[in-house]
Amino acid sequence: MPEPMTDAYRANARPYLYGDERERLLLALGSGQYGHGEITEQFERAVADHLGVPDLVAVSTGTDALQIALTAAGIGRGDEVVVPSMTFCSTIQAVIAAGARPRFAEVDPRTLCVTGETIMEAVTDQTRAVMPVLYGGRAVDLSSIHAELAEHGITVAEDAAQAFGSHEGNVPVGATGVLTCFSFGPIKSLTCGQGGAIVPRNEAEATAARQMRLVGMVESPAERARSTSYRVERVGIRAHMSQLNAAIGLAQLAHFEETRAVRKELWRSYAAALANVPGVELVNCDVERTVPSMCVVLVNERDRVYEALRAKGIGVGAHYPPNHRQPAFSDWFRPLPVTEDIGRRVLTLPFHQHMASGDARIVAEALEAAL
Ligand SMILES: Cc1ncc(COP(=O)(O)O)c(C=O)c1O
């Protein structure tokens, strides 16, 4: 059984275990095979079936999924990838690790997601891919610019690290036909402890991703165990998903409908509790179609409010400090006034499945008092 947590609002984010993760993990431990194996492949099939897609490639993290997906799609040295600055720094690091250059784009302040307009404003002659980030779990519909992007040979590769379980219209994120990357990290709606996955668009991408995650080798671990040799066909990294992580993910997936319901309910509780609080702009996550990964507001004097709430033991955060201002990415700086304003005002409220609607009310009241 999951352990009860008191004062759940003290944590900004936290994994939620249903209990049977332990049993599955013990079985995997007993198998003596901790690398990529049969349980990893079971996890791949189960997630692919859940999404209704023909194939899915499990990897060690969401960050690796992004790098591998770009490389598998043929994006590399000298190519430019349009990406929002308002994201976790992994998105940018993955673009650079793939050998490409980030070109920062603005977001819509109501959703903190890119739009067709903000993407096209950033696209140049050098752009070979765009990487929308599904901030907070919200799907990003770029269908209005798909034809234009395709005409210029520009790939759409989604950073859906936060969006497992969400829908774009009626279609699950991952099944919309674009190259999609998920994270199953510690605080994601579906956690493997650590993990990620790529939904490839075709067999060539799937093969490239499978080889790249296993340092470029063509043979699977099972095939290698029966052979005196192996063949390295491409440059790769060590990024397979361990059976131990896959076992946790399989247990979590069996409970995903509860996860979906609890997260939507908590977000709605926040929306109701914050509805009449002056000075709070709730970032719209399109809760009908989204499994929310965060509850995000914009407030003035964010740093003062953050300190006041922290002093009361409330686990607020600020996701994210804009990337175009980070020293490591200074070569690609361009002015982004909307993102900079969001970076000064963004506040993420405690959001995880140990919380109940009463916790959301406590946080909302404390936020109102702090303002
Ligand atoms: C938007 C975004 N992109 C990428 C990542 C990287 O995923 P991971 O932590 O599994 O490497 C995360 C999660 O941390 C994320 O939130």
The ligand as an SDF file (V2000), in Angstrom:
LIG
                    3D

 16 16  0  0  0  0  0  0  0  0999 V2000
   10.2150   19.5010  -20.4680 C   0  0  0  0  0  0  0  0  0  0  0  0
   11.2210   18.4640  -20.0930 C   0  0  0  0  0  0  0  0  0  0  0  0
   12.0970   18.0370  -21.0140 N   0  0  0  0  0  0  0  0  0  0  0  0
   13.0020   17.0790  -20.7400 C   0  0  0  0  0  0  0  0  0  0  0  0
   13.0640   16.4900  -19.4960 C   0  0  0  0  0  0  0  0  0  0  0  0
   14.1170   15.4770  -19.2390 C   0  0  0  0  0  0  0  0  0  0  0  0
   13.6270   14.2420  -18.8260 O   0  0  0  0  0  0  0  0  0  0  0  0
   14.5370   13.3150  -17.8750 P   0  0  0  0  0  0  0  0  0  0  0  0
   14.5980   13.9820  -16.5390 O   0  0  0  0  0  0  0  0  0  0  0  0
   13.8140   12.0090  -17.8490 O   0  0  0  0  0  0  0  0  0  0  0  0
   15.8760   13.2260  -18.5020 O   0  0  0  0  0  0  0  0  0  0  0  0
   12.1470   16.8860  -18.5030 C   0  0  0  0  0  0  0  0  0  0  0  0
   12.1100   16.2630  -17.1650 C   0  0  0  0  0  0  0  0  0  0  0  0
   12.9070   16.3450  -16.3320 O   0  0  0  0  0  0  0  0  0  0  0  0
   11.2210   17.9130  -18.7930 C   0  0  0  0  0  0  0  0  0  0  0  0
   10.3460   18.3290  -17.8750 O   0  0  0  0  0  0  0  0  0  0  0  0
  1  2  1  0
  2  3  1  0
  2 15  2  0
  3  4  2  0
  4  5  1  0
  5  6  1  0
  5 12  2  0
  6  7  1  0
  7  8  1  0
  8  9  2  0
  8 10  1  0
  8 11  1  0
 12 13  1  0
 12 15  1  0
 13 14  2  0
 15 16  1  0
M  END
$$$$
